[in-house]
Structure formats: C-alpha cells, structure tokens
C-alpha cells in the first residue's frame, strides 16, 4: 500500500473542490439511490446504504436530501433510474485510470468520458484493461488529533477489529480492510470511540506510475475534467508524481 497517501492527496483535494461547486450532494444522492435500489431502504439492514448515508452526512448533506434519494429508490417518490458504469483506460504516460459512474444515459456518459481522455493525452480502453492493477479495499482514516492512542495502541485496536493493514503518518492512521468485513471493522472501531475523516470502499493501485511535471499536470487536468462530470462518482488512478509538483496543483 506504500505511496497510497500521496495518491489520496489528489482525491482529497478534488473532493473539497467538488463540495465548493455544490456537485457533491448530487453525487451522494445517486450513490444512496443505487444502494437503496439494490439492497432496500433500511440502512440498518443494508450495509451499502448505511455506508453511503454515512458518507453523505460526513459531507454535510441535509437529511431531507438523503431521505428523498431513498424514497425515490424504493418507489415512494417518482424519480429517474441510474445505472452503474465502469470505464477503464490510460492517462498521459500510461497511467492506469478507472472511472465509476452512475448515469441515466449511458451513451451521453460514455461519450463525455471518452472526450475527457482524448482531450488530455489519454485513451479509453476496453473493460478489464487496467482493473487488474487495483485492489478493492475498505479504507478508513483517523486523524491523530482526535485520539490519544499511540501507534501501538492503534495497531492493536485495528488488529482486534479485523482489519488487514495500518499505515501511520504524523497526521493520520490509515487503515485497510477486506471489503467483505469492512462494515464490521468500521463498526468495532466506532464502538471503541474512534471517528473517521474518511470511511469508504475504494480501489487501491498495486503500484504507482511515475510522471514528470508536464505529464503529471496533464494527468491532473484529466482527473479534474472527469470529476467535473456530474455522472462520474469516483476516479481511481496510479499516478506517482513529485510532492513539489502535487503541492502546486
């Protein structure tokens, strides 16, 4: 997992920008809709929905918006239907890119995603062309300022909760879990009094692809353009760039 923090810095930056643009609520609503559609509208009985709701609340989404998305999914309110789509391809310098989308118009979304790749030095590939380069993991982040636990205490709590791995920086504990027991790991740590700045199922690159300054900036423009698309929920990639370059972005 080494190097994942650097990769996550870009995603955290983009998440903050999306919130400022006001797009994050729409993306959260779609995620809640699909989770409720697939597993029912009760978060206590539907772990995917519970995770989506927790994520929405962490982004300060109003409860009325959350309830509306659930009711649309369960048929209590009229609404559109969204499909989950995954697009894979390569960015500048061969960086692996996966795009997760929720859309009510597959042709529109595919066209817009392809355009973003082409405009920014990449190319959209076939399904499966880069998926093998990523591992699906549960990912939890605990800000060290929110707990008195030292690294040894935190590691013991993580092991007892059933997580797979923990990385430590000066600022945070990063915890990785198998997707199958992610909800249980999260719940046990919450029961022990820990709170999270991030709690999500994500795709972790197995290796990172280094780029120079020009290609790294082009790659960031690709990520920006993809994440500006309202149909796009998440963009995963394996970019590795110098910290000084990332600090300028």
ABEGO torsion letter per residue (X at the ends): XBGAAAAAAAAAAAAAAAAAAGAAAAAAAAAAAAAAAAAEABAAABAAAAAAAAAAAAAGBBAAAAAAAAAAAAGABBBBBBBBBBBBBBBBGGBBBBBBBBBABAAAAAAAAAAAAAAAGBBBBBBGAAAAABBBBBBBBBBAAABABBAAAAAAAAAAAGBABBBBBAABBBBBBBAAAAAAAAAAAAAAGBBBABBBBBBBBABBBBBBAAAAAAAAAAAAAAAABAABABBBBABBBBAAAAAAX
